[in-house]
């Protein structure tokens, strides 16, 4: 409604201004033409009076069409000669040019003539003295045009405004129809319809782009909701097991306190508490990573980081390191160390006899950290499943695994936060996990 009213008012104002401007230009043009023709008629009449100084009625004529009101008047205001329409009339005007050759004009009304008269006058020296000659024409030539324009202003502008209002109303209503549809669909989605989408109109205009962006946002929201639901279900399951076990142990010990060895009970409870602590710590880290919390970044040498971590480990499986010098990335040392620890823990858990760590820069702008073991490996159909939360694959185990099932998912999140990737790739034996990160600077060769 606002657009329609504004467009109609603006259209009406512009149309009215245009018609008024056209009328004024036409009026000035016609006036100029009449004035020019009046001077021509006056020149003809002055030449006749100068040469012949005629006397009588119906004796004056000119070659200019329309100028039929002609008079020759002496200085005593006596009409000496006139054209037929002014026969018997006194002087048509009281104009008196102040000097010879000067032309003066005026618009006046003459008794007996319906329209206004345009009259031009000049002074002429005749044989018997000075004469004032008049040449006039009725202004009927442009009166019909005035009436036509007045009628156009009176009827054309309102009619044009009505047509304009209908066109704008129809066009805007049709343009906003997809918006109303999307609004009702969004209301239904927010009212409880799960995983809904809005209708995207055809074409490539702004409304179609808006519909695509809304659907993209709804798809992201759906993924987030599904992830939160799965995460909540997994967390409740993982936390329920140690909490249930801890409660059962303590309740059983309290029922028969005299038969229990309390140091053993305390150590078992402490193991469950440690597992709970690891799960909670991992969940908090994942929450920070997914929330996009900014991390402090500084140059980190991946080879030096691996050497420092291997020097601190006292595992049962030997680990061999092969690292090129100067493979530096920008990132958080703590996060990258956590990623490496998770990969090494996973490799040690499944390895039969050995683990290999390789750090290199195969491309000018890419760094790679590879962890390989000689265990049973990971089947191709499970290579993405291992990065899901709380997923544990079967296989030969060297010892009971005390992990939380969040190590590899956290490692991939850390890689993504650092602008890289983490995948399981093909290998001749065992599992091979490949981390790729952007280099901070090209390596020294």
C-alpha positions as CSV (number, residue, x, y, z in Angstrom):
1,X,0.0,0.0,0.0
2,X,2.8,2.5,0.9
3,X,4.7,1.7,-2.3
4,X,1.5,2.1,-4.4
5,X,0.5,5.4,-2.8
6,X,4.0,6.8,-3.1
7,X,4.4,5.8,-6.7
8,X,1.0,7.1,-7.6
9,X,1.5,10.5,-6.0
10,X,4.9,10.9,-7.6
11,X,3.5,9.8,-11.0
12,X,0.7,12.4,-10.6
13,X,3.0,15.2,-9.7
14,X,5.4,14.4,-12.5
15,X,2.6,14.1,-15.0
16,X,1.0,17.4,-13.9
17,X,4.3,19.2,-14.0
18,X,5.0,17.7,-17.5
19,X,1.6,18.9,-18.8
20,X,1.9,22.3,-17.3
21,X,5.5,22.6,-18.7
22,X,4.3,21.5,-22.1
23,X,1.4,24.0,-21.9
24,X,3.8,26.9,-21.0
25,X,6.3,26.0,-23.7
26,X,3.5,25.7,-26.3
27,X,2.0,29.0,-25.1
28,X,5.4,30.8,-25.3
29,X,6.0,29.3,-28.7
30,X,2.6,30.4,-30.1
31,X,3.1,33.8,-28.6
32,X,6.5,34.2,-30.3
33,X,5.0,33.1,-33.6
34,X,2.1,35.5,-33.3
35,X,4.5,38.3,-32.4
36,X,6.7,37.5,-35.4
37,X,3.8,37.4,-37.7
38,X,2.5,40.6,-36.2
39,X,5.8,42.4,-37.0
40,X,5.6,41.1,-40.6
41,X,2.0,42.3,-41.0
42,X,3.0,45.7,-39.5
43,X,5.9,46.0,-42.0
44,X,3.6,45.4,-44.9
45,X,1.0,47.9,-43.6
46,X,3.6,50.6,-42.8
47,X,5.0,50.3,-46.4
48,X,1.5,50.8,-47.8
49,X,0.8,53.8,-45.6
50,X,4.2,55.4,-46.3
51,X,3.8,55.2,-50.0
52,X,0.1,55.8,-50.6
53,X,-1.4,57.1,-47.3
54,X,-4.8,55.5,-48.2
55,X,-8.1,56.8,-47.1
56,X,-11.4,55.0,-46.5
57,X,-12.8,51.7,-45.2
58,X,-11.9,48.3,-46.5
59,X,-8.8,49.6,-48.1
60,X,-6.1,48.0,-45.9
61,X,-4.8,44.5,-46.4
62,X,-1.6,42.5,-45.7
63,X,0.0,39.3,-47.0
64,X,0.0,37.8,-43.4
65,X,-2.8,35.4,-42.8
66,X,-4.9,36.1,-39.6
67,X,-3.9,39.8,-39.3
68,X,-7.2,41.3,-40.6
69,X,-7.6,44.1,-38.1
70,X,-5.8,47.0,-39.7
71,X,-6.0,50.8,-39.1
72,X,-4.2,54.0,-40.0
73,X,-4.7,56.8,-37.5
74,X,-3.4,60.4,-37.6
75,X,-2.1,62.4,-34.6
76,X,-5.7,63.7,-33.9
77,X,-6.9,60.1,-33.3
78,X,-8.9,60.1,-36.5
79,X,-9.1,56.8,-38.3
80,X,-8.0,57.6,-41.9
81,X,-8.1,54.0,-43.3
82,X,-9.1,50.6,-42.0
83,X,-9.7,47.0,-43.0
84,X,-13.3,45.7,-43.5
85,X,-13.7,44.1,-40.0
86,X,-12.9,47.5,-38.4
87,X,-15.1,49.6,-40.6
88,X,-16.7,52.4,-38.6
89,X,-14.6,51.6,-35.5
90,X,-12.6,54.2,-33.5
91,X,-8.9,53.6,-33.0
92,X,-8.4,50.0,-32.0
93,X,-5.8,50.9,-29.4
94,X,-4.3,53.8,-27.5
95,X,-0.7,52.6,-28.2
96,X,1.6,55.4,-29.3
97,X,5.2,54.4,-30.1
98,X,7.6,57.1,-28.9
99,X,9.8,57.1,-32.0
100,X,9.6,56.1,-35.6
101,X,10.3,52.5,-36.3
102,X,9.6,51.3,-32.8
103,X,7.1,48.5,-32.5
104,X,4.9,48.1,-29.4
105,X,2.3,45.4,-28.8
106,X,-0.5,44.6,-26.4
107,X,-3.4,42.2,-25.8
108,X,-6.8,43.8,-25.6
109,X,-10.5,43.3,-25.9
110,X,-12.5,44.9,-28.7
111,X,-16.2,45.4,-28.6
112,X,-18.0,43.0,-30.9
113,X,-15.0,40.6,-31.2
114,X,-15.3,37.4,-29.1
115,X,-11.7,36.6,-28.6
116,X,-8.9,38.8,-27.3
117,X,-6.9,40.8,-29.8
118,X,-3.2,40.9,-30.3
119,X,-2.2,44.3,-31.6
120,X,1.1,45.7,-32.8
121,X,1.6,49.4,-33.6
122,X,4.4,51.6,-35.1
123,X,4.9,55.2,-36.3
124,X,5.1,55.9,-40.1
125,X,5.8,59.2,-42.0
126,X,3.2,59.6,-44.8
127,X,2.9,62.3,-47.4
128,X,0.5,64.3,-45.3
129,X,2.0,63.8,-41.9
130,X,2.7,61.2,-39.2
131,X,0.5,58.1,-38.9
132,X,0.1,55.4,-36.3
133,X,-0.7,52.1,-38.0
134,X,-2.2,49.1,-36.2
135,X,-2.1,45.4,-37.2
136,X,-4.2,43.0,-35.0
137,X,-5.3,39.4,-35.0
138,X,-7.8,37.5,-32.8
139,X,-6.1,34.9,-30.5
140,X,-8.4,32.1,-31.5
141,X,-5.6,30.2,-33.1
142,X,-4.4,28.7,-29.8
143,X,-7.5,28.9,-27.6
144,X,-8.5,25.3,-28.6
145,X,-5.1,24.1,-27.5
146,X,-5.6,25.7,-24.2
147,X,-8.9,24.0,-23.7
148,X,-7.5,20.6,-24.8
149,X,-4.6,20.9,-22.3
150,X,-7.0,22.0,-19.6
151,X,-9.2,19.0,-20.3
152,X,-6.1,16.8,-20.2
153,X,-5.1,18.1,-16.8
154,X,-8.6,17.7,-15.5
155,X,-9.3,14.2,-16.8
156,X,-6.0,12.7,-18.1
157,X,-4.0,13.1,-14.9
158,X,-6.5,11.4,-12.5
159,X,-7.1,8.6,-15.0
160,X,-3.3,8.0,-15.4
161,X,-2.9,8.0,-11.7
162,X,-5.6,5.3,-11.3
163,X,-3.9,3.2,-14.0
164,X,-0.6,3.7,-12.3
165,X,-1.9,2.7,-8.9
166,X,-3.4,-0.5,-10.3
167,X,-0.2,-1.4,-12.1
168,X,2.0,-0.7,-9.1
169,X,-0.4,-2.5,-6.7
170,X,-0.5,-5.6,-9.0
171,X,3.2,-5.7,-9.7
172,X,4.2,-5.3,-6.0
173,X,1.6,-7.8,-4.8
174,X,2.8,-10.3,-7.4
175,X,6.5,-9.6,-6.5
176,X,5.7,-10.1,-2.7
177,X,3.6,-13.2,-3.2
178,X,6.7,-15.5,-2.7
179,X,7.6,-13.6,0.4
180,X,4.1,-14.3,1.9
181,X,4.5,-17.9,1.0
182,X,7.9,-18.2,2.6
183,X,6.6,-16.3,5.7
184,X,3.8,-18.8,6.2
185,X,6.1,-21.7,5.6
186,X,8.6,-20.3,8.1
187,X,5.8,-19.8,10.6
188,X,4.9,-23.5,10.2
189,X,8.5,-24.6,10.6
190,X,8.9,-22.5,13.8
191,X,5.6,-23.9,15.0
192,X,6.9,-27.4,15.1
193,X,7.3,-28.9,11.6
194,X,10.7,-30.6,11.7
195,X,13.2,-30.2,8.9
196,X,11.0,-28.0,6.7
197,X,12.0,-25.9,3.7
198,X,10.6,-22.8,2.1
199,X,9.5,-22.6,-1.5
200,X,12.0,-20.9,-3.7
201,X,10.5,-19.0,-6.7
202,X,11.9,-19.4,-10.1
203,X,14.4,-17.0,-11.5
204,X,17.5,-15.4,-10.1
205,X,16.2,-12.3,-8.4
206,X,16.7,-11.1,-4.9
207,X,13.7,-13.0,-3.5
208,X,14.9,-16.3,-5.0
209,X,18.3,-15.7,-3.5
210,X,16.6,-15.0,-0.1
211,X,14.7,-18.3,-0.3
212,X,18.0,-20.1,-1.1
213,X,19.7,-18.5,1.8
214,X,16.8,-19.3,4.1
215,X,16.9,-23.0,3.1
216,X,20.7,-23.1,3.5
217,X,20.2,-21.7,7.0
218,X,17.5,-24.2,7.8
219,X,19.7,-27.0,6.5
220,X,22.6,-25.9,8.8
221,X,20.1,-25.5,11.7
222,X,18.9,-29.1,11.0
223,X,22.4,-30.4,11.0
224,X,23.2,-28.6,14.2
225,X,20.0,-29.9,15.9
226,X,20.8,-33.5,14.7
227,X,24.3,-33.1,15.9
228,X,23.2,-31.8,19.3
229,X,20.6,-34.6,19.7
230,X,23.1,-37.3,18.8
231,X,25.7,-35.7,21.0
232,X,23.3,-35.5,23.9
233,X,22.3,-39.1,23.5
234,X,25.9,-40.3,23.3
235,X,27.0,-38.2,26.2
236,X,24.1,-39.5,28.4
237,X,25.1,-43.0,27.5
238,X,28.8,-42.6,28.1
239,X,28.3,-40.7,31.4
240,X,25.7,-43.2,32.6
241,X,28.0,-46.2,32.5
242,X,30.8,-44.9,34.8
243,X,28.3,-43.2,37.1
244,X,26.2,-46.4,37.4
245,X,29.3,-48.5,38.0
246,X,30.7,-46.1,40.5
247,X,27.3,-45.9,42.4
248,X,27.0,-49.7,42.3
249,X,30.5,-50.2,43.7
250,X,29.9,-47.7,46.5
251,X,26.5,-49.1,47.4
252,X,27.8,-52.6,47.5
253,X,30.7,-51.6,49.7
254,X,28.4,-49.7,52.1
255,X,26.1,-52.7,52.5
256,X,28.9,-54.9,53.8
257,X,31.6,-52.5,54.9
258,X,33.3,-55.1,57.1
259,X,33.9,-57.5,54.2
260,X,35.4,-54.8,51.8
261,X,38.9,-53.9,51.2
262,X,38.5,-50.2,51.1
263,X,41.8,-49.3,49.3
264,X,40.6,-51.5,46.4
265,X,37.2,-49.9,46.4
266,X,38.8,-46.4,46.4
267,X,41.1,-47.3,43.5
268,X,38.1,-48.6,41.4
269,X,36.1,-45.5,42.2
270,X,39.1,-43.3,41.3
271,X,39.4,-45.1,38.0
272,X,35.7,-44.3,37.2
273,X,36.2,-40.7,38.3
274,X,39.3,-40.4,36.0
275,X,37.2,-41.7,33.1
276,X,34.5,-39.2,33.9
277,X,37.0,-36.4,34.1
278,X,38.5,-37.4,30.7
279,X,35.0,-37.5,29.1
280,X,34.1,-34.1,30.6
281,X,37.4,-32.6,29.5
282,X,37.0,-33.9,26.0
283,X,33.4,-32.7,25.8
284,X,34.4,-29.2,26.9
285,X,37.2,-29.1,24.3
286,X,34.9,-30.2,21.5
287,X,32.3,-27.6,22.6
288,X,34.9,-24.8,22.4
289,X,36.1,-26.0,19.0
290,X,32.6,-26.2,17.6
291,X,31.7,-22.8,19.0
292,X,34.5,-21.2,17.1
293,X,36.4,-19.9,20.1
294,X,39.4,-18.0,18.9
295,X,42.7,-19.6,19.7
296,X,46.1,-18.0,20.0
297,X,48.3,-18.9,17.0
298,X,52.0,-18.8,16.7
299,X,54.7,-20.6,14.6
300,X,54.9,-24.3,15.6
301,X,57.6,-26.7,14.2
302,X,55.8,-30.0,13.7
303,X,59.0,-32.0,13.8
304,X,60.2,-30.4,17.1
305,X,56.7,-30.9,18.5
306,X,56.8,-34.6,17.7
307,X,60.3,-35.0,19.1
308,X,59.2,-33.4,22.4
309,X,56.2,-35.6,22.7
310,X,58.0,-38.8,21.9
311,X,60.6,-38.0,24.5
312,X,57.9,-37.9,27.2
313,X,56.1,-41.1,26.2
314,X,56.9,-44.4,27.9
315,X,54.7,-46.7,25.9
316,X,55.1,-50.4,25.2
317,X,55.3,-49.9,21.4
318,X,58.5,-48.4,19.9
319,X,57.8,-45.2,17.8
320,X,60.1,-44.2,15.0
321,X,60.2,-40.5,13.9
322,X,61.2,-39.2,10.5
323,X,60.9,-35.4,10.3
324,X,62.1,-32.9,7.8
325,X,63.5,-29.7,9.3
326,X,61.7,-26.4,9.1
327,X,58.1,-27.7,8.7
328,X,56.4,-24.8,10.5
329,X,52.7,-24.1,10.8
330,X,50.7,-21.4,12.5
331,X,48.6,-22.7,15.3
332,X,48.1,-23.4,19.0
333,X,50.9,-25.6,20.4
334,X,48.6,-27.1,23.0
335,X,45.9,-28.0,20.5
336,X,48.4,-29.5,18.0
337,X,50.1,-31.5,20.9
338,X,46.6,-32.8,21.9
339,X,46.0,-33.9,18.3
340,X,49.4,-35.7,18.1
341,X,48.8,-37.4,21.5
342,X,45.4,-38.7,20.3
343,X,46.9,-40.1,17.1
344,X,49.7,-41.7,18.9
345,X,47.4,-43.2,21.6
346,X,45.2,-44.6,18.8
347,X,48.2,-46.1,17.0
348,X,49.7,-47.6,20.1
349,X,46.5,-49.2,21.0
350,X,46.2,-51.1,17.7
351,X,49.8,-51.6,16.8
352,X,51.4,-55.1,17.0
353,X,55.0,-54.1,17.2
354,X,55.8,-50.6,15.9
355,X,54.5,-47.1,15.1
356,X,55.9,-44.6,12.6
357,X,55.6,-40.8,12.6
358,X,56.6,-38.8,9.6
359,X,56.7,-35.0,9.2
360,X,57.3,-33.5,5.8
361,X,56.3,-30.7,3.4
362,X,55.5,-32.4,0.1
363,X,54.2,-29.2,-1.5
364,X,55.3,-25.5,-1.2
365,X,52.4,-24.5,1.0
366,X,51.3,-27.8,2.7
367,X,52.7,-29.6,5.7
368,X,51.9,-33.3,6.5
369,X,52.1,-35.3,9.7
370,X,51.6,-39.0,9.2
371,X,51.0,-41.6,11.9
372,X,51.2,-45.3,10.8
373,X,51.0,-48.5,12.7
374,X,51.3,-52.2,11.8
375,X,48.0,-53.2,13.4
376,X,44.9,-54.7,11.7
377,X,44.1,-51.4,9.9
378,X,40.8,-49.7,9.3
379,X,38.4,-51.0,6.7
380,X,37.5,-48.5,3.9
381,X,33.8,-48.4,5.0
382,X,34.9,-47.5,8.5
383,X,37.3,-44.7,7.6
384,X,34.8,-41.9,8.3
385,X,33.0,-43.7,11.1
386,X,36.1,-43.5,13.3
387,X,35.7,-39.7,13.4
388,X,32.2,-40.0,14.9
389,X,31.8,-39.4,18.6
390,X,32.0,-42.4,20.9
391,X,32.7,-44.8,18.1
392,X,35.0,-47.7,18.9
393,X,35.9,-50.3,16.3
394,X,36.6,-53.9,17.1
395,X,40.1,-55.4,16.5
396,X,43.0,-56.9,18.2
397,X,43.8,-55.1,21.4
398,X,47.0,-55.1,23.4
399,X,45.3,-54.0,26.5
400,X,42.0,-52.7,27.7
401,X,41.4,-49.4,26.2
402,X,40.6,-46.6,28.6
403,X,39.7,-44.0,26.0
404,X,36.6,-41.9,25.7
405,X,35.8,-42.5,22.0
406,X,36.4,-38.8,21.4
407,X,40.1,-38.7,20.5
408,X,39.8,-38.9,16.7
409,X,36.7,-36.6,16.5
410,X,38.6,-34.0,18.6
411,X,41.7,-34.4,16.4
412,X,39.7,-33.7,13.2
413,X,38.1,-30.7,14.8
414,X,41.5,-29.3,15.7
415,X,42.7,-29.9,12.2
416,X,39.7,-28.1,10.7
417,X,40.1,-25.1,13.2
418,X,43.7,-24.8,11.9
419,X,42.6,-24.8,8.3
420,X,43.7,-28.3,7.6
421,X,42.2,-31.8,7.3
422,X,42.6,-35.3,8.9
423,X,41.8,-38.5,7.0
424,X,42.5,-42.2,7.0
425,X,44.4,-43.0,3.8
426,X,45.5,-46.2,2.1
427,X,48.5,-48.1,3.5
428,X,50.2,-51.4,2.8
429,X,49.7,-52.4,6.5
430,X,47.9,-51.1,9.6
431,X,46.2,-47.8,9.8
432,X,47.6,-44.6,8.3
433,X,46.2,-41.3,9.5
434,X,47.3,-38.2,7.5
435,X,47.1,-34.7,8.9
436,X,47.5,-31.8,6.4
437,X,48.0,-28.2,7.5
438,X,49.0,-25.0,5.6
439,X,52.6,-24.0,6.0
440,X,53.5,-20.8,7.8
441,X,56.5,-20.5,5.5
442,X,58.3,-22.7,2.9
443,X,60.6,-25.3,4.5
444,X,64.4,-24.9,4.2
445,X,65.9,-27.1,1.6
